[in-house]
Amino acid sequence: MAMALHSAALAVRCYLNGVAPAEYHRLLRRDAARPIRRALALYRIGRWAPGQALLAQALRMSPRLLGRIAAATRIAEAAWLRE
């Protein structure tokens, strides 16, 4: 949901500032590529039985890791604040 909201906000800013659609797509790709890559990697690990066990063990050992994992799949705050 946050990526959809970011995409919409970015689209509005670009439209109001006369930014070309290709530039909007470049900006969105720049903002979303890293979190999407990380989420995809976690998804792939989670689909693999040994990966599930590894993730579960890591989270048992360090519950705070879950927050870090979630943060790693979010759009950076700097992208939200950029004008």
C-alpha positions as CSV (number, residue, x, y, z in Angstrom):
1,M,0.0,0.0,0.0
2,A,2.8,2.4,0.9
3,M,4.4,1.9,-2.5
4,A,1.1,2.7,-4.2
5,L,0.7,5.9,-2.2
6,H,4.3,6.9,-3.0
7,S,3.7,6.2,-6.7
8,A,0.6,8.4,-6.6
9,A,2.2,11.2,-4.7
10,L,5.2,11.1,-7.1
11,A,2.9,11.1,-10.1
12,V,1.1,14.2,-8.9
13,R,4.3,16.0,-8.1
14,C,5.7,15.1,-11.6
15,Y,2.4,16.1,-13.3
16,L,2.2,19.5,-11.5
17,N,5.9,20.2,-12.3
18,G,5.6,19.2,-16.0
19,V,7.9,16.2,-15.6
20,A,7.9,13.8,-18.6
21,P,6.3,10.4,-18.0
22,A,9.7,8.7,-18.7
23,E,11.3,10.7,-15.9
24,Y,8.4,9.8,-13.5
25,H,9.1,6.1,-14.3
26,R,12.8,6.6,-13.8
27,L,12.2,8.2,-10.4
28,L,9.8,5.6,-9.3
29,R,12.2,2.8,-10.4
30,R,14.9,4.5,-8.4
31,D,12.8,4.7,-5.3
32,A,11.2,1.3,-5.4
33,A,13.8,-1.0,-7.0
34,R,15.9,-1.8,-3.8
35,P,12.9,-2.5,-1.5
36,I,11.3,-4.7,-4.2
37,R,14.5,-6.6,-4.7
38,R,14.8,-7.2,-1.0
39,A,11.2,-8.3,-0.6
40,L,11.6,-10.7,-3.6
41,A,14.7,-12.2,-2.0
42,L,12.8,-12.7,1.3
43,Y,9.9,-14.2,-0.6
44,R,12.2,-16.7,-2.4
45,I,13.9,-17.7,0.9
46,G,10.5,-18.1,2.5
47,R,9.3,-20.5,-0.2
48,W,12.3,-22.8,0.4
49,A,11.8,-25.1,3.4
50,P,15.4,-24.7,4.7
51,G,15.0,-20.9,4.2
52,Q,11.9,-20.9,6.3
53,A,13.7,-22.7,9.1
54,L,16.6,-20.3,8.8
55,L,14.4,-17.2,9.0
56,A,12.4,-18.7,11.9
57,Q,15.6,-19.5,13.8
58,A,17.1,-16.0,13.1
59,L,13.9,-14.3,14.3
60,R,13.8,-16.5,17.5
61,M,17.4,-15.5,18.2
62,S,16.7,-11.8,17.5
63,P,13.1,-10.7,17.4
64,R,14.2,-7.1,16.5
65,L,15.3,-8.5,13.2
66,L,11.7,-8.5,12.0
67,G,11.5,-4.8,12.3
68,R,14.8,-4.4,10.3
69,I,13.5,-6.8,7.7
70,A,10.3,-4.8,7.3
71,A,12.2,-1.5,7.2
72,A,14.5,-2.9,4.4
73,T,11.5,-3.5,2.2
74,R,10.1,0.1,2.6
75,I,10.7,3.1,0.4
76,A,13.4,5.3,1.9
77,E,12.1,8.2,3.9
78,A,14.3,10.5,1.8
79,A,12.2,9.6,-1.2
80,W,9.0,10.6,0.5
81,L,10.5,14.0,1.6
82,R,12.0,14.8,-1.8
83,E,10.3,17.7,-3.6
